[in-house]
């Protein structure tokens, strides 16, 4: 994930984790 390198070094918030999970599952469903 190239975009991850541009993020701050601080621990991601719950909203960020939920967003990543949402995008991941969405990508999974698109490829299925």
PDB file of N, H, CA, C and O in Angstrom:
ATOM      1  N   UNK A   1       0.838  -1.204   0.000  1.00  0.00           N
ATOM      2  CA  UNK A   1       0.000   0.000   0.000  1.00  0.00           C
ATOM      3  C   UNK A   1       0.867   1.245   0.000  1.00  0.00           C
ATOM      4  O   UNK A   1       1.274   1.698   1.070  1.00  0.00           O
ATOM      5  N   UNK A   2       1.164   1.812  -1.149  1.00  0.00           N
ATOM      6  H   UNK A   2       0.834   1.444  -2.019  1.00  0.00           H
ATOM      7  CA  UNK A   2       1.999   3.006  -1.270  1.00  0.00           C
ATOM      8  C   UNK A   2       1.434   4.194  -0.489  1.00  0.00           C
ATOM      9  O   UNK A   2       2.193   4.971   0.090  1.00  0.00           O
ATOM     10  N   UNK A   3       0.109   4.338  -0.471  1.00  0.00           N
ATOM     11  H   UNK A   3      -0.508   3.707  -0.941  1.00  0.00           H
ATOM     12  CA  UNK A   3      -0.509   5.479   0.213  1.00  0.00           C
ATOM     13  C   UNK A   3      -0.290   5.435   1.717  1.00  0.00           C
ATOM     14  O   UNK A   3      -0.322   6.469   2.384  1.00  0.00           O
ATOM     15  N   UNK A   4      -0.068   4.245   2.248  1.00  0.00           N
ATOM     16  H   UNK A   4      -0.042   3.405   1.706  1.00  0.00           H
ATOM     17  CA  UNK A   4       0.135   4.090   3.687  1.00  0.00           C
ATOM     18  C   UNK A   4       1.416   4.787   4.146  1.00  0.00           C
ATOM     19  O   UNK A   4       1.509   5.240   5.287  1.00  0.00           O
ATOM     20  N   UNK A   5       2.392   4.868   3.261  1.00  0.00           N
ATOM     21  H   UNK A   5       2.317   4.499   2.334  1.00  0.00           H
ATOM     22  CA  UNK A   5       3.675   5.490   3.613  1.00  0.00           C
ATOM     23  C   UNK A   5       3.526   6.994   3.842  1.00  0.00           C
ATOM     24  O   UNK A   5       4.346   7.613   4.520  1.00  0.00           O
ATOM     25  N   UNK A   6       2.469   7.571   3.266  1.00  0.00           N
ATOM     26  H   UNK A   6       1.804   7.068   2.715  1.00  0.00           H
ATOM     27  CA  UNK A   6       2.274   9.017   3.407  1.00  0.00           C
ATOM     28  C   UNK A   6       1.482   9.385   4.659  1.00  0.00           C
ATOM     29  O   UNK A   6       1.349  10.561   4.997  1.00  0.00           O
ATOM     30  N   UNK A   7       0.955   8.361   5.349  1.00  0.00           N
ATOM     31  H   UNK A   7       1.063   7.405   5.075  1.00  0.00           H
ATOM     32  CA  UNK A   7       0.177   8.619   6.552  1.00  0.00           C
ATOM     33  C   UNK A   7       1.091   8.908   7.729  1.00  0.00           C
ATOM     34  O   UNK A   7       2.253   8.501   7.739  1.00  0.00           O
ATOM     35  N   UNK A   8       0.551   9.627   8.740  1.00  0.00           N
ATOM     36  H   UNK A   8      -0.392   9.958   8.732  1.00  0.00           H
ATOM     37  CA  UNK A   8       1.337   9.913   9.950  1.00  0.00           C
ATOM     38  C   UNK A   8       1.755   8.615  10.639  1.00  0.00           C
ATOM     39  O   UNK A   8       1.156   7.563  10.421  1.00  0.00           O
ATOM     40  N   UNK A   9       2.787   8.706  11.471  1.00  0.00           N
ATOM     41  H   UNK A   9       3.274   9.561  11.649  1.00  0.00           H
ATOM     42  CA  UNK A   9       3.289   7.510  12.145  1.00  0.00           C
ATOM     43  C   UNK A   9       2.459   7.169  13.376  1.00  0.00           C
ATOM     44  O   UNK A   9       2.646   6.110  13.976  1.00  0.00           O
ATOM     45  N   UNK A  10       1.551   8.049  13.754  1.00  0.00           N
ATOM     46  H   UNK A  10       1.399   8.909  13.267  1.00  0.00           H
ATOM     47  CA  UNK A  10       0.722   7.774  14.933  1.00  0.00           C
ATOM     48  C   UNK A  10      -0.256   6.638  14.636  1.00  0.00           C
ATOM     49  O   UNK A  10      -0.641   6.430  13.486  1.00  0.00           O
ATOM     50  N   UNK A  11      -0.659   5.902  15.685  1.00  0.00           N
ATOM     51  H   UNK A  11      -0.347   6.071  16.620  1.00  0.00           H
ATOM     52  CA  UNK A  11      -1.586   4.782  15.513  1.00  0.00           C
ATOM     53  C   UNK A  11      -2.889   5.249  14.862  1.00  0.00           C
ATOM     54  O   UNK A  11      -3.436   6.283  15.247  1.00  0.00           O
ATOM     55  N   UNK A  12      -3.387   4.497  13.883  1.00  0.00           N
ATOM     56  H   UNK A  12      -2.943   3.657  13.571  1.00  0.00           H
ATOM     57  CA  UNK A  12      -4.618   4.864  13.199  1.00  0.00           C
ATOM     58  C   UNK A  12      -5.824   4.792  14.126  1.00  0.00           C
ATOM     59  O   UNK A  12      -5.873   3.959  15.032  1.00  0.00           O
ATOM     60  N   UNK A  13      -6.790   5.663  13.896  1.00  0.00           N
ATOM     61  H   UNK A  13      -6.751   6.340  13.160  1.00  0.00           H
ATOM     62  CA  UNK A  13      -7.993   5.672  14.721  1.00  0.00           C
ATOM     63  C   UNK A  13      -8.965   4.597  14.287  1.00  0.00           C
ATOM     64  O   UNK A  13      -8.778   3.968  13.245  1.00  0.00           O
ATOM     65  N   UNK A  14     -10.001   4.382  15.079  1.00  0.00           N
ATOM     66  H   UNK A  14     -10.153   4.893  15.925  1.00  0.00           H
ATOM     67  CA  UNK A  14     -10.987   3.353  14.738  1.00  0.00           C
ATOM     68  C   UNK A  14     -11.650   3.654  13.405  1.00  0.00           C
ATOM     69  O   UNK A  14     -11.940   2.747  12.625  1.00  0.00           O
ATOM     70  N   UNK A  15     -11.887   4.929  13.151  1.00  0.00           N
ATOM     71  H   UNK A  15     -11.651   5.666  13.785  1.00  0.00           H
ATOM     72  CA  UNK A  15     -12.539   5.310  11.900  1.00  0.00           C
ATOM     73  C   UNK A  15     -11.675   4.935  10.700  1.00  0.00           C
ATOM     74  O   UNK A  15     -12.182   4.524   9.657  1.00  0.00           O
ATOM     75  N   UNK A  16     -10.359   5.084  10.867  1.00  0.00           N
ATOM     76  H   UNK A  16      -9.947   5.418  11.715  1.00  0.00           H
ATOM     77  CA  UNK A  16      -9.427   4.739   9.792  1.00  0.00           C
ATOM     78  C   UNK A  16      -9.442   3.237   9.546  1.00  0.00           C
ATOM     79  O   UNK A  16      -9.466   2.784   8.402  1.00  0.00           O
ATOM     80  N   UNK A  17      -9.429   2.467  10.639  1.00  0.00           N
ATOM     81  H   UNK A  17      -9.410   2.835  11.569  1.00  0.00           H
ATOM     82  CA  UNK A  17      -9.446   1.010  10.530  1.00  0.00           C
ATOM     83  C   UNK A  17     -10.724   0.551   9.855  1.00  0.00           C
ATOM     84  O   UNK A  17     -10.701  -0.330   8.996  1.00  0.00           O
ATOM     85  N   UNK A  18     -11.846   1.154  10.250  1.00  0.00           N
ATOM     86  H   UNK A  18     -11.865   1.870  10.948  1.00  0.00           H
ATOM     87  CA  UNK A  18     -13.136   0.771   9.664  1.00  0.00           C
ATOM     88  C   UNK A  18     -13.163   1.113   8.189  1.00  0.00           C
ATOM     89  O   UNK A  18     -13.714   0.367   7.379  1.00  0.00           O
ATOM     90  N   UNK A  19     -12.562   2.249   7.842  1.00  0.00           N
ATOM     91  H   UNK A  19     -12.115   2.855   8.500  1.00  0.00           H
ATOM     92  CA  UNK A  19     -12.530   2.671   6.439  1.00  0.00           C
ATOM     93  C   UNK A  19     -11.716   1.684   5.613  1.00  0.00           C
ATOM     94  O   UNK A  19     -12.131   1.274   4.529  1.00  0.00           O
ATOM     95  N   UNK A  20     -10.553   1.307   6.135  1.00  0.00           N
ATOM     96  H   UNK A  20     -10.215   1.640   7.016  1.00  0.00           H
ATOM     97  CA  UNK A  20      -9.696   0.358   5.412  1.00  0.00           C
ATOM     98  C   UNK A  20     -10.408  -0.985   5.256  1.00  0.00           C
ATOM     99  O   UNK A  20     -10.347  -1.600   4.191  1.00  0.00           O
ATOM    100  N   UNK A  21     -11.077  -1.438   6.309  1.00  0.00           N
ATOM    101  H   UNK A  21     -11.126  -0.938   7.174  1.00  0.00           H
ATOM    102  CA  UNK A  21     -11.798  -2.705   6.251  1.00  0.00           C
ATOM    103  C   UNK A  21     -12.921  -2.619   5.230  1.00  0.00           C
ATOM    104  O   UNK A  21     -13.169  -3.571   4.490  1.00  0.00           O
ATOM    105  N   UNK A  22     -13.594  -1.486   5.192  1.00  0.00           N
ATOM    106  H   UNK A  22     -13.393  -0.713   5.793  1.00  0.00           H
ATOM    107  CA  UNK A  22     -14.696  -1.296   4.254  1.00  0.00           C
ATOM    108  C   UNK A  22     -14.196  -1.342   2.819  1.00  0.00           C
ATOM    109  O   UNK A  22     -14.790  -1.998   1.964  1.00  0.00           O
ATOM    110  N   UNK A  23     -13.103  -0.644   2.565  1.00  0.00           N
ATOM    111  H   UNK A  23     -12.620  -0.112   3.260  1.00  0.00           H
ATOM    112  CA  UNK A  23     -12.541  -0.618   1.220  1.00  0.00           C
ATOM    113  C   UNK A  23     -12.019  -1.995   0.832  1.00  0.00           C
ATOM    114  O   UNK A  23     -12.138  -2.410  -0.321  1.00  0.00           O
ATOM    115  N   UNK A  24     -11.438  -2.704   1.804  1.00  0.00           N
ATOM    116  H   UNK A  24     -11.341  -2.367   2.740  1.00  0.00           H
ATOM    117  CA  UNK A  24     -10.899  -4.036   1.533  1.00  0.00           C
ATOM    118  C   UNK A  24     -12.015  -5.005   1.153  1.00  0.00           C
ATOM    119  O   UNK A  24     -11.910  -5.729   0.162  1.00  0.00           O
ATOM    120  N   UNK A  25     -13.073  -5.013   1.939  1.00  0.00           N
ATOM    121  H   UNK A  25     -13.158  -4.426   2.744  1.00  0.00           H
ATOM    122  CA  UNK A  25     -14.182  -5.924   1.661  1.00  0.00           C
ATOM    123  C   UNK A  25     -14.880  -5.550   0.364  1.00  0.00           C
ATOM    124  O   UNK A  25     -15.375  -6.416  -0.359  1.00  0.00           O
ATOM    125  N   UNK A  26     -14.916  -4.243   0.071  1.00  0.00           N
ATOM    126  H   UNK A  26     -14.514  -3.540   0.658  1.00  0.00           H
ATOM    127  CA  UNK A  26     -15.546  -3.786  -1.164  1.00  0.00           C
ATOM    128  C   UNK A  26     -14.731  -4.280  -2.364  1.00  0.00           C
ATOM    129  O   UNK A  26     -15.288  -4.704  -3.377  1.00  0.00           O
ATOM    130  N   UNK A  27     -13.415  -4.216  -2.231  1.00  0.00           N
ATOM    131  H   UNK A  27     -12.963  -3.871  -1.408  1.00  0.00           H
ATOM    132  CA  UNK A  27     -12.524  -4.679  -3.297  1.00  0.00           C
ATOM    133  C   UNK A  27     -12.676  -6.180  -3.488  1.00  0.00           C
ATOM    134  O   UNK A  27     -12.689  -6.676  -4.615  1.00  0.00           O
ATOM    135  N   UNK A  28     -12.791  -6.900  -2.373  1.00  0.00           N
ATOM    136  H   UNK A  28     -12.781  -6.497  -1.458  1.00  0.00           H
ATOM    137  CA  UNK A  28     -12.951  -8.347  -2.417  1.00  0.00           C
ATOM    138  C   UNK A  28     -14.235  -8.717  -3.157  1.00  0.00           C
ATOM    139  O   UNK A  28     -14.248  -9.654  -3.955  1.00  0.00           O
ATOM    140  N   UNK A  29     -15.309  -7.983  -2.890  1.00  0.00           N
ATOM    141  H   UNK A  29     -15.298  -7.222  -2.242  1.00  0.00           H
ATOM    142  CA  UNK A  29     -16.595  -8.282  -3.518  1.00  0.00           C
ATOM    143  C   UNK A  29     -16.575  -7.948  -5.009  1.00  0.00           C
ATOM    144  O   UNK A  29     -17.252  -8.595  -5.808  1.00  0.00           O
ATOM    145  N   UNK A  30     -15.793  -6.935  -5.373  1.00  0.00           N
ATOM    146  H   UNK A  30     -15.243  -6.409  -4.724  1.00  0.00           H
ATOM    147  CA  UNK A  30     -15.720  -6.535  -6.783  1.00  0.00           C
ATOM    148  C   UNK A  30     -14.978  -7.577  -7.611  1.00  0.00           C
ATOM    149  O   UNK A  30     -15.331  -7.828  -8.763  1.00  0.00           O
ATOM    150  N   UNK A  31     -13.949  -8.182  -7.020  1.00  0.00           N
ATOM    151  H   UNK A  31     -13.662  -7.978  -6.084  1.00  0.00           H
ATOM    152  CA  UNK A  31     -13.151  -9.165  -7.748  1.00  0.00           C
ATOM    153  C   UNK A  31     -13.849 -10.515  -7.802  1.00  0.00           C
ATOM    154  O   UNK A  31     -13.497 -11.355  -8.630  1.00  0.00           O
ATOM    155  N   UNK A  32     -14.827 -10.736  -6.938  1.00  0.00           N
ATOM    156  H   UNK A  32     -15.113 -10.053  -6.266  1.00  0.00           H
ATOM    157  CA  UNK A  32     -15.524 -12.009  -6.894  1.00  0.00           C
ATOM    158  C   UNK A  32     -16.478 -12.161  -8.082  1.00  0.00           C
ATOM    159  O   UNK A  32     -17.153 -13.183  -8.206  1.00  0.00           O
TER     160      UNK A  32
END
